[in-house]
Amino acid sequence: MKRILTILISLIFFAILWYLGDLSQQSKVKEGAVTMEGIIVINKSNVYLVEDTDFTKDDAEDLSIDEIIGRYKSVSKLNIINGSSIKDIENGDKVKIWYSEIQESVPAKIKVLQIKTI
């Protein structure tokens, strides 16, 4: 009985920690996290954001990711924290993202807090 009670208390504790972490992430978005807009390119399991104004939905569908990175300046790989937030987004959709961090690399890697189609 004591073991079951310990496991139950541990599960409740971890559930509360998870919930507080989720609230913290949402408060970062609401408190004015940095935003960016662009067009989504989905390549296999990777998601990219192209900010270039000349980039079109047709380019997202017709060009390979290597061609896109070579042709356009503002291409970033997205690291989406909440994986379920991208399930309604398709290749070529225009989106707005809220992010917390950009890692300098080629292409840049962005830690996305929230993503929404526009």
Secondary structure as GFF3:
##gff-version 3
##sequence-region A 1 118
A	DSSP	alpha_helix	2	30	.	.	.	ID=ss1
A	DSSP	beta_strand	34	43	.	.	.	ID=ss2
A	DSSP	beta_strand	46	50	.	.	.	ID=ss3
A	DSSP	alpha_helix	57	62	.	.	.	ID=ss4
A	DSSP	alpha_helix	65	71	.	.	.	ID=ss5
A	DSSP	beta_strand	75	80	.	.	.	ID=ss6
A	DSSP	three_ten_helix	83	86	.	.	.	ID=ss7
A	DSSP	beta_strand	94	103	.	.	.	ID=ss8
A	DSSP	beta_strand	108	117	.	.	.	ID=ss9
###
